[in-house]
Amino acid sequence: MKKIVIESHIPYIKGLLEPFAQVEYLDTQRITPAAVRDADALLVRTRTRCDAALLEGSRVSFIGTATIGTDHIDLDYCRNHGIEVVNAPGCNAPAVAQWVHATLGCWLQRKQLDASALTLGIVGVGHVGSIVARWARELGYHVLLCDPPRAAAEGSEGFVTLDEIKAQAHIITFHTPLTRTGQWATYHLLDAQFLAQAPHCQLVLDAARGPICDTQALLDWPGDVAIDCWEHEPAIDRQLLGKALVATPHIAGYSSDGKHRGTAMVVEALNRHFGFTARPVAAQAPYEGAHDVDLEKIMRSYDPLADTARLKAHPELFEQLRNTYPLRPEVL
C-alpha cells in the first residue's frame, strides 16, 4: 500500500485518501527526512521546504502543493529525481482579488479618494492579476498591466513596461511568483530605487510573496502599504507591521472555495499519478471570480481591518492566526 504524508493544515482532505493509501497527517515541523523516507507522496503547503535535505533517500515520486506558488519546492531536484510536482494555479485567485479590492476600499475611504481619479498598476497578470484588473475596471480605475513574460510570449499590446507603471501609477499591486534568477527575477523587485522612480505612487500592496518587496525600502518610503505576504515569515518586521494600513498573516487567498479548489486540484493529480479514484469536493464558485462587482458588495464580503487588528495585537501568533483562520466566502 502506498504511503502519503499530508501537511495537517490542508483543509477538506481528511478521509479522502484513506481508502487507497496509508495516510499520515503531520504539522510542518514534523515533516522531516525520517518522516518522509518511506512515503510515496507528499501533500504540502508553502511552509514545507521540499528539497534534497528533505527528500534525499526517500521513495517520494509525487509532491502536490495546495497553493499557487512553488518557490518552496526545489523543482530542479525533483525533475532530476523523477518526482512529479503539481501545484494549484488559480485556486484562490478570486479570494486574493477580494483582499486587494477590500483593502483598496478601506484606503479610498480613509483618504477620501475616488477610484476614477486613480491609476492602478498591476504587476503580474496571471490568474490573480487578471481578476484584480477586471474588477478594477468595473470599479472605475484606470488600469495598467505589466507582465514582461506574457508580453514577450504574446506581444506587447495591452501591456506596459515596469518603467511606465512607476511613472504613472498611484497604486501598485504585485501578483508575480517569487523568482531569484533569470531575465525577470522578482526578488526585491520593489526596492528603494523603484520607489524613487514612482513619484505618483501613494499605496503599495503585496499579496504575492514577501521578498518581492524590500522591507527596508517600504519602511523608508512615506507612502502607504498593505501587506499580506511578508519577508521572513513568520518573523515579520514589527516596524512594517506598525506602518501598514492593512497587515494580514498571509491569508489573502483563504476562502473556503479557494481551499476546496486547491485540495481538489492536488487530489485529482494524485489520482492520475497513482490510479486512485478519490473524490474531492469541488468548489462551486467560478474560477474567474464574481461578475458585476461593486465596492459596497466587496467590502460587505470581507473586512481586512479586522484581520489587521488581530495581527497587530498579537504578531507573535502569526502562524497560529494563519493556521486557524476561519475561511471566508468569496464575493459572488
C-alpha positions as semicolon CSV with decimal commas, in nm:
position;residue;x (nm);y (nm);z (nm)
1;M;0,000;0,000;0,000
2;K;0,124;0,348;-0,086
3;K;0,206;0,590;0,194
4;I;0,110;0,958;0,175
5;V;0,232;1,228;0,415
6;I;-0,005;1,525;0,430
7;E;0,060;1,862;0,593
8;S;-0,203;1,871;0,865
9;H;-0,341;2,219;0,792
10;I;-0,458;2,137;0,438
11;P;-0,838;2,162;0,465
12;Y;-1,106;1,940;0,314
13;I;-0,878;1,638;0,270
14;K;-0,915;1,416;0,575
15;G;-1,080;1,086;0,486
16;L;-1,043;1,125;0,109
17;L;-0,732;0,913;0,061
18;E;-0,755;0,662;0,345
19;P;-0,933;0,401;0,128
20;F;-0,637;0,400;-0,113
21;A;-0,322;0,454;0,095
22;Q;-0,166;0,471;0,438
23;V;-0,207;0,837;0,531
24;E;-0,014;1,033;0,791
25;Y;-0,105;1,392;0,884
26;L;0,187;1,592;1,022
27;D;0,248;1,951;1,130
28;T;0,507;2,124;0,914
29;Q;0,785;2,093;1,170
30;R;0,728;1,717;1,185
31;I;0,770;1,668;0,808
32;T;1,132;1,559;0,837
33;P;1,361;1,334;0,628
34;A;1,285;1,047;0,864
35;A;0,910;1,105;0,833
36;V;0,911;1,102;0,453
37;R;1,172;0,834;0,389
38;D;0,913;0,562;0,332
39;A;0,650;0,793;0,180
40;D;0,542;0,771;-0,182
41;A;0,378;1,114;-0,191
42;L;0,376;1,445;-0,007
43;L;0,087;1,691;0,003
44;V;0,202;2,024;0,145
45;R;0,152;2,399;0,168
46;T;0,409;2,679;0,141
47;R;0,572;2,620;0,479
48;T;0,722;2,279;0,386
49;R;1,054;2,317;0,203
50;C;1,079;2,028;-0,042
51;D;1,443;1,990;-0,145
52;A;1,734;1,748;-0,125
53;A;1,762;1,795;0,251
54;L;1,410;1,658;0,293
55;L;1,380;1,418;0,001
56;E;1,720;1,254;-0,049
57;G;1,697;0,881;0,010
58;S;1,316;0,878;0,013
59;R;1,088;0,699;-0,232
60;V;0,869;1,007;-0,289
61;S;0,754;1,020;-0,652
62;F;0,480;1,286;-0,620
63;I;0,458;1,624;-0,445
64;G;0,134;1,818;-0,451
65;T;0,120;2,167;-0,307
66;A;-0,229;2,302;-0,247
67;T;-0,104;2,652;-0,330
68;I;-0,045;2,872;-0,631
69;G;0,328;2,914;-0,569
70;T;0,609;2,660;-0,593
71;D;0,904;2,860;-0,461
72;H;0,919;2,628;-0,158
73;I;0,994;2,333;-0,386
74;D;1,330;2,265;-0,549
75;L;1,190;2,198;-0,895
76;D;1,527;2,113;-1,048
77;Y;1,594;1,849;-0,782
78;C;1,251;1,698;-0,833
79;R;1,286;1,696;-1,210
80;N;1,626;1,527;-1,188
81;H;1,492;1,262;-0,949
82;G;1,173;1,178;-1,134
83;I;0,940;1,343;-0,881
84;E;0,619;1,483;-1,027
85;V;0,533;1,824;-0,880
86;V;0,179;1,962;-0,902
87;N;0,051;2,295;-0,772
88;A;-0,294;2,457;-0,781
89;P;-0,267;2,760;-1,011
90;G;-0,557;2,999;-0,980
91;C;-0,723;2,811;-0,696
92;N;-0,752;3,115;-0,469
93;A;-0,741;3,394;-0,728
94;P;-1,092;3,532;-0,655
95;A;-1,011;3,545;-0,282
96;V;-0,689;3,739;-0,337
97;A;-0,878;3,983;-0,561
98;Q;-1,132;4,017;-0,280
99;W;-0,849;4,104;-0,037
100;V;-0,699;4,357;-0,280
101;H;-1,022;4,542;-0,351
102;A;-1,149;4,535;0,007
103;T;-0,813;4,683;0,106
104;L;-0,838;4,946;-0,167
105;G;-1,188;5,029;-0,046
106;C;-1,060;5,090;0,308
107;W;-0,782;5,309;0,171
108;L;-1,016;5,509;-0,052
109;Q;-1,244;5,576;0,243
110;R;-0,956;5,682;0,467
111;K;-0,808;5,912;0,204
112;Q;-1,147;6,030;0,075
113;L;-1,046;5,948;-0,281
114;D;-1,242;5,828;-0,580
115;A;-1,125;5,532;-0,789
116;S;-1,197;5,713;-1,114
117;A;-0,921;5,964;-1,036
118;L;-0,658;5,694;-0,980
119;T;-0,430;5,477;-1,191
120;L;-0,382;5,122;-1,065
121;G;-0,066;4,944;-1,177
122;I;-0,085;4,565;-1,168
123;V;0,249;4,384;-1,182
124;G;0,187;4,022;-1,275
125;V;-0,125;3,947;-1,478
126;G;-0,187;3,578;-1,427
127;H;-0,489;3,423;-1,258
128;V;-0,495;3,675;-0,972
129;G;-0,384;3,985;-1,159
130;S;-0,641;3,928;-1,433
131;I;-0,930;3,922;-1,184
132;V;-0,790;4,223;-0,997
133;A;-0,774;4,408;-1,330
134;R;-1,128;4,321;-1,442
135;W;-1,278;4,424;-1,110
136;A;-1,069;4,744;-1,108
137;R;-1,203;4,847;-1,446
138;E;-1,559;4,782;-1,329
139;L;-1,490;4,998;-1,022
140;G;-1,363;5,288;-1,233
141;Y;-0,985;5,276;-1,202
142;H;-0,755;5,345;-1,493
143;V;-0,565;5,016;-1,512
144;L;-0,210;4,948;-1,632
145;L;-0,097;4,588;-1,683
146;C;0,269;4,487;-1,653
147;D;0,373;4,129;-1,721
148;P;0,703;4,106;-1,911
149;P;0,694;3,726;-1,960
150;R;0,342;3,744;-2,105
151;A;0,430;4,046;-2,318
152;A;0,731;3,858;-2,458
153;A;0,522;3,549;-2,534
154;E;0,201;3,715;-2,654
155;G;0,308;4,055;-2,784
156;S;0,321;4,390;-2,609
157;E;-0,031;4,507;-2,696
158;G;-0,228;4,562;-2,375
159;F;0,082;4,562;-2,156
160;V;0,306;4,842;-2,032
161;T;0,662;4,832;-1,904
162;L;0,760;4,843;-1,540
163;D;0,901;5,191;-1,602
164;E;0,557;5,304;-1,721
165;I;0,398;5,159;-1,407
166;K;0,645;5,351;-1,194
167;A;0,593;5,673;-1,387
168;Q;0,213;5,672;-1,388
169;A;0,056;5,458;-1,115
170;H;-0,095;5,596;-0,796
171;I;-0,136;5,243;-0,661
172;I;0,086;4,942;-0,737
173;T;-0,014;4,585;-0,653
174;F;0,208;4,280;-0,706
175;H;0,086;3,940;-0,825
176;T;0,400;3,770;-0,951
177;P;0,573;3,449;-0,846
178;L;0,897;3,481;-0,647
179;T;1,199;3,419;-0,867
180;R;1,558;3,499;-0,773
181;T;1,734;3,446;-1,106
182;G;1,665;3,490;-1,474
183;Q;1,563;3,773;-1,701
184;W;1,255;3,863;-1,499
185;A;1,365;3,790;-1,143
186;T;1,118;3,929;-0,890
187;Y;1,322;3,914;-0,568
188;H;1,324;4,271;-0,429
189;L;1,161;4,390;-0,750
190;L;1,036;4,679;-0,539
191;D;1,337;4,842;-0,376
192;A;1,444;5,196;-0,287
193;Q;1,529;5,278;-0,648
194;F;1,189;5,153;-0,767
195;L;1,008;5,379;-0,521
196;A;1,231;5,677;-0,605
197;Q;1,118;5,638;-0,966
198;A;0,747;5,625;-0,871
199;P;0,663;5,987;-0,787
200;H;0,285;5,948;-0,802
201;C;0,259;5,622;-0,609
202;Q;0,068;5,654;-0,284
203;L;-0,004;5,288;-0,197
204;V;0,180;4,958;-0,245
205;L;0,011;4,620;-0,195
206;D;0,186;4,283;-0,168
207;A;-0,035;3,976;-0,168
208;A;0,207;3,770;-0,378
209;R;0,533;3,680;-0,200
210;G;0,702;3,878;0,076
211;P;1,053;3,902;-0,072
212;I;0,920;4,074;-0,385
213;C;0,923;4,394;-0,176
214;D;1,231;4,509;0,014
215;T;1,114;4,567;0,372
216;Q;1,362;4,847;0,441
217;A;1,260;5,030;0,123
218;L;0,896;5,021;0,233
219;L;0,990;5,147;0,579
220;D;1,187;5,441;0,437
221;W;0,909;5,535;0,194
222;P;0,646;5,789;0,310
223;G;0,357;5,624;0,125
224;D;0,102;5,371;0,248
225;V;0,147;4,995;0,242
226;A;-0,083;4,695;0,263
227;I;0,091;4,364;0,326
228;D;-0,035;4,009;0,332
229;C;0,292;3,840;0,230
230;W;0,599;3,934;0,434
231;E;0,971;3,888;0,418
232;H;1,098;3,636;0,672
233;E;0,757;3,497;0,770
234;P;0,661;3,427;1,042
235;A;0,927;3,658;1,192
236;I;0,772;3,965;1,034
237;D;0,918;4,314;1,073
238;R;0,737;4,488;1,359
239;Q;0,806;4,835;1,221
240;L;0,647;4,747;0,889
241;L;0,359;4,589;1,078
242;G;0,307;4,916;1,262
243;K;0,322;5,120;0,944
244;A;0,088;4,907;0,734
245;L;-0,269;5,024;0,680
246;V;-0,365;4,662;0,619
247;A;-0,150;4,386;0,767
248;T;-0,269;4,027;0,746
249;P;-0,099;3,691;0,815
250;H;-0,068;3,557;0,458
251;I;-0,439;3,480;0,433
252;A;-0,544;3,684;0,129
253;G;-0,633;3,367;-0,056
254;Y;-0,801;3,193;0,238
255;S;-1,154;3,149;0,111
256;S;-1,350;2,829;0,160
257;D;-1,395;2,793;-0,217
258;G;-1,028;2,858;-0,283
259;K;-0,923;2,591;-0,037
260;H;-1,171;2,345;-0,185
261;R;-1,023;2,414;-0,528
262;G;-0,663;2,377;-0,411
263;T;-0,730;2,047;-0,239
264;A;-0,933;1,915;-0,531
265;M;-0,661;2,003;-0,782
266;V;-0,383;1,819;-0,599
267;V;-0,601;1,517;-0,514
268;E;-0,710;1,485;-0,876
269;A;-0,345;1,496;-0,985
270;L;-0,261;1,234;-0,722
271;N;-0,540;1,017;-0,862
272;R;-0,383;1,037;-1,207
273;H;-0,035;0,962;-1,074
274;F;-0,127;0,652;-0,873
275;G;-0,453;0,543;-1,034
276;F;-0,662;0,627;-0,727
277;T;-1,028;0,723;-0,751
278;A;-1,061;0,961;-0,454
279;R;-1,346;1,210;-0,495
280;P;-1,261;1,557;-0,363
281;V;-1,537;1,812;-0,313
282;A;-1,516;2,069;-0,591
283;A;-1,581;2,435;-0,517
284;Q;-1,896;2,586;-0,663
285;A;-1,770;2,940;-0,719
286;P;-1,630;3,014;-1,066
287;Y;-1,255;3,049;-1,116
288;E;-1,293;3,383;-1,286
289;G;-1,441;3,544;-0,975
290;A;-1,754;3,748;-0,931
291;H;-1,915;3,943;-1,214
292;D;-2,084;4,284;-1,182
293;V;-1,893;4,364;-0,864
294;D;-1,931;4,690;-0,677
295;L;-1,724;4,827;-0,392
296;E;-2,000;4,806;-0,135
297;K;-2,053;4,440;-0,216
298;I;-1,681;4,364;-0,186
299;M;-1,646;4,546;0,145
300;R;-1,950;4,368;0,287
301;S;-1,790;4,038;0,192
302;Y;-1,460;4,094;0,377
303;D;-1,317;4,336;0,634
304;P;-0,934;4,337;0,616
305;L;-0,912;4,582;0,906
306;A;-1,047;4,317;1,145
307;D;-0,769;4,077;1,044
308;T;-0,522;4,366;1,069
309;A;-0,626;4,441;1,427
310;R;-0,575;4,077;1,526
311;L;-0,227;4,057;1,377
312;K;-0,116;4,393;1,518
313;A;-0,236;4,287;1,864
314;H;-0,050;3,954;1,851
315;P;0,222;3,942;1,584
316;E;0,389;3,659;1,772
317;L;0,087;3,444;1,678
318;F;0,137;3,487;1,302
319;E;0,142;3,114;1,229
320;Q;-0,144;3,038;1,465
321;L;-0,360;3,312;1,312
322;R;-0,282;3,174;0,967
323;N;-0,334;2,808;1,052
324;T;-0,661;2,862;1,239
325;Y;-0,803;3,128;1,006
326;P;-1,182;3,097;0,961
327;L;-1,214;3,051;0,586
328;R;-1,435;3,323;0,439
329;P;-1,679;3,310;0,148
330;E;-1,579;3,474;-0,179
331;V;-1,758;3,760;-0,349
332;L;-2,033;3,610;-0,563
